[in-house]
Amino acid sequence: MKGKEHDFKKVKIGISGGDFNSIAPEVTLKSFQDNRIYQFVTPLLYSSAKVMSYHKKALQLEHINHQVINDEQKKSLKEKTINVLDVFDENIIVNIGQSSKQAGANALKAIDACLNDLKDGQIDAMVTAPIDKSSIELKDKKFSGHTEYISDYFGVSDSLMLLVGDRIKIGLQSNHLPLEEVAASINTGKILKKLELLNKSLERDFAIHKPKIAVFGLNPHAGDGGLLGKEEKEQIIPAIEKAKEAGILAFGPYPADGFMGAGSFNKFDAVLAMYHDQGLVAFKTLEFGQGVNYTAGLPFVRTSPDHGTAFDIAGKGEASPDSMRAAILLARDIVLNRKAYEESIANPLRKTAEK
């Protein structure tokens, strides 16, 4: 965790309950098996008493403490327990391992309730448990994922999906976009914007001074000098050059396969990949089950585990909480890093004056 002065400062973390038929309740509960986590965070889980009781009994996790609260009690959460706010329907039917519209509707209720409290300052950060996107229905458009939905909620036109692990950080130029649409989405302006978001996040959210960013090419061998595609020459390289002019230490474009195979990621603070699987395959090969999905560029902090609903193992007690716990603790770290960053730019001469 960044900064010894913050080591035992608690942060109030809101957790949206996710899909109650999936591993979401299990990984959330297991994240608090070790009571030491309460030294760093006070959790507020947007779910239901019924869901928590069901999963605790089914998974033999009754030893993990939780208490059900109401809206008024949000202002003074109890320590060393999972505070559960009932936001799900009372008549929910839990069918472990099964996708259902009811589970999707309630997962969305939890997201919305958590977002409202985040915006109102009731919580310091948001962690989203896994959802089944196909079970969530919106009135006016398709639900494509947490990142897009939360960005729309805050009116943010540009955000960055950033996968964070101990060994590598990878940002995505495009998120959940069909592969046939990726090439058309590659343009200098968009890439430059993502590099700006990534650079700012590394400095503000991760306390990295003058971060070095590697940029992947789109085509095999990063276009091979134009023989295998023109996007590198016409869009990606100009974006990197403009980023450098703006003071961003961006380099590339690199062929993703050779870059990862040679371990070149160890020389950089982060990587910008051009599309979802290019970045996620590289990231999950190194960090799966330990990494965190972070949405950079939002006015508030939001993280999630790097895995999905895993319906195939739901209810079996096999799900690892490592990524969910990492998401909770990273949210806390980023909140504190942001506070330290804002303090430093608000009063840059304070330390000099104190000497």
N, C-alpha and C positions, 0 to 999 in steps of 0.2 A: 504494500500500500504506500502511496506517495506521501512523503512528508511526515516526519515523526511527530510534529506538533499536532497532527490530526488523528493520531493513532486510536484514541478512545473517544472521539466525538461521535455520538450516535446520530443517525439519519433516519427519518421516518420514511419507510419504503412501502408504497402501495403495490399490491400484486393482484393483477386481474386473474380470476380463477381458471380461465382456459376451458377446454372441453372436458366436462365431468365424466365422460365415458372413456377418457384416454388416460395416459400416464400423468397428466397435468397435476391432479391432486396428490398423487404419490410422490412425485419429485419435489413438490412444494412442501409437503409434510416432512419428507426426509431431509430437506435442506436445514431443518431446525432440530435435527436429532442431537447435534452437538451444541450444547447450551452456550458455548463460547461465542457463537455468532451474535448473541444478544448484546455482547459488549459493543457491537458496531452498528446494529440496526434495530429499529422497532417496527415490526411488520403489521400491515393492515391488509388483510386478504379479502377481496371482493368475491364472495362465493355464497355458500349457505351452510347452515348448521347441519342440514340433512346430508349434504355431500361429504362434509368433513367427517361426520360420525360414521357414515357408511364406509368410507375408505379406510379410516382408522381401524375399524373392526375387521374389515376384510383382509387388510394387510398386517394386522397385529401390530399396529402403531399407536395403541392407546396411551403409551407412556409420553407421547408428544403432546404438550399442553396447548389448548386453544380455548378461547372464550368468545362468545357471541356478543356483539355490541350493537347499539343503535346509532343513529346519526349524531345525536348529542354527545355520545361518548367518544366520538372521533377526536375531540379536542384534547382528551387526556387519556391516551392509550395506556393499557397496562403493560408493564415491562416483563420480559422473560416469558412471553407467551405469544401465540399467534392470535391476533385480534381479528375476528371474522365478522364482516358486515354482510348481513343477509341481503343479497340483491337478486338471487335466482327465484324463479317461480316456486310456490309452495308445493305444487302438485307434480314436481319433476319425477321422472322415472329413469333410474340409472340402469343402463344396459352396457356393462363393461365390454369394451372392445368394439362397439358398434357406433357407426356414424348416425347421427339423427338431427333432424331439423330443430327439435326442442333443445338439444345440447348446443347447437350453433346459435340459436336465438339467445340463450342465457349467457353464452360466452361473450356475445356482443353487448349484452346488458352490463356485464362486468367491466368490459373495456370502457364503455361510455361512463359508467359511474366513477371509475378510476381516473379517467381523463378529466371529468368535471372537478374532482377533488384536487387533482394536480394543478389545474388552471386556477382554482380558488385558493391555493396555498395550504390546503389541508394536509398534503403530503409533500415530501421533498423530491421524490423520484418515482418512476413507474417501472415495474418489471412485469412483462406479459408472459403468462404460462402458455403452453402450446395450444393451438386451435386447429380445427379442421375447416379450412377455408371453403370447401365445397358445401358445407352444411350451413354457412352463414348467408342470409339473404338480405340485400339492401333494397330500398324502394326504388332508387333511381339509377343504380349501376351495379356492376359486379364487384364483389369483395375480392380484391386481389392480394391482400396481405396487410399485416399490422403496419408496416412501414408507410405504405401509401395512405391507409385510412387515418393514421395518426397525423401524418403530414397535412392531410386535407383538413382535419379537425382544427389544427392550429393555423390554417391558412398559409402554410409554408409551401411555396411552389418548388423549391429545390431542397432536397435533403439527401443524405448519403447513407446507404446501408454499409456499415463497417463491421466486419467480423474481427473480433479481438481475441487473441490467444497469447500465451506466454512466449511463443517463438515467432509469431507473425501477426500482422494486422493487414487485412485486405479490404479495400473499399471497392464498390461496384459502380461502374459508369451507368449501367442499366440494371434494373432489379428483376422483377418477374415479367420479362418480355419474351415472347416466342422467338426462337432462334431466327426465323425467317425475317423478323423485323429488326434484328440487331444492327445490321450493316447500315440501314437507313437512319438509325438513331445516332450514329457516330458523326459528330461534327465538332469543329474546333471550339465553338462557344460552350457547348455542353460539357466537353471534357475539361475545359478551363474552369468552369464553375465547380465541377466535382473536385478538381485539384485545390481550388480555393477553400472549399468546405473541409476537405481532408486536412489540409495544412493548418487551418484554424483550429480544428478539433484536436489535432495532435498537440498543438501548443497550449490551448485552453483546457481541454478535457484530460489530457494525459501528461501535461507538464513537460513536454519535450521541446527544448529550445532549438530552433532552426532545424526542423526535421528533414530527413532525406527521404524522398518519395520515388519509387520505381514505377514506371508505367508500362503495362503490357501492350503489345500489338494486338491487332484483331485477327490477322491472317496467319497461316502457317509461316514460320520463320520470320515473323513480323513483316510480311510482305515480300521479303527477299528482294529488296531494292525495286519494288514495283512489279516484279514478275508474277507474284501471287496475290495481287490486290493493290489498290491505290489508296486505301484509307489511311495507311501509315503516313505516306508522303503528303497527302492532300489535307488531312484533318488532324491526325494525332501529333505529328512532329510540330506543326505550327502551334498547337495548343501547348506543348511542352515549352516551346520557345517563348510564347507569351507569358507562361507561368514564371519562367526564369526572369523575364523582364520585370515582373511584379515582385521579385525577391523570393520566389518559391524555389526550393532546391529539388526540382523534378528532373528525372533522367529516363532515357529510353528512346523509342519503345523497344522492349525486350521480348523475344520469343518466350512464351510462358513455360514451355516444356524444358528448354535448356536452362532457363533462369531458376526454375525450381529444382531441376536435377542437379545442378551445380551448387546448390545451396546459397545462391547469390542473395537470397532474401535476408540472410544474416547481416548484410552490409547496409541495409536500409531500415528505416523506422516504419515504413508502410508501403503497400503496393496498391496501385489503382488498376483493377482488371476491367476489361471491356464489357463482359457480360456475365450473367449469373453463374453458369457452370464452370467457366474458366476460373473464376475466383473461388467458388465453393469447393470444387474438387481439390484444388491446391490447399485450401484452408483445412478442410476436414481430413485430408490425408495426414496432416500434422497435428491437428488439434481436436479431432472429433470427440465429443463427450466431455470436453474440458473448456471449449471456447464459448464466446458470448457474441450475440448479435446486438449491435448498438446502432441507434439511429442518430447520426451526427447532423448538425444544422438545425435542430429544434430549439425552441426557447426553453424547453425543459428536458430532463434526462429520462430516457427510456432505453431499457435493455431487455433481452430475452435469452433463453438458452439456445444453443445452436442446433437443436433437434426438433422434431415434430411430435405428433400425437402418439406414434408407436402403438396403434391399436392392437397389434399382434401380441404384445407383451403386457398390455394393460391388465391390472388386477392380479398379476402373477408374482409381484414383489421383486421383479428383476430389474426394474428401471433404476439407473444411477442418478443421483441428485447432483452430481458434480457440476454439470453445466448450469443448472438452475441456481445452485449456491454461488457459483462464480458470477452469474448475472446479477444476483442480489448484492454481492460485495463490490462488484465493479460499479454498479449504480451509486453506491455510497461513496466510493473513491472519486468518481467524476463530480458528484455534488461538491465535495470538499475541494477538489482541484479547481473547479470553476470559481468557488468563493475566493480561494487564494489568488487566482488569476485576476479576478475583478478588483480585489483589494490592491494588487500590485500596480495595475494600470490606473487606478483611481488616485493613488498616492505614490508615484514612483520614486519620490525623493525621501520617503519616510525613513528608510533604513539608513540613508546617507546622513540625514539630520540627527538620527539617534546616536551616531558614532561620536 
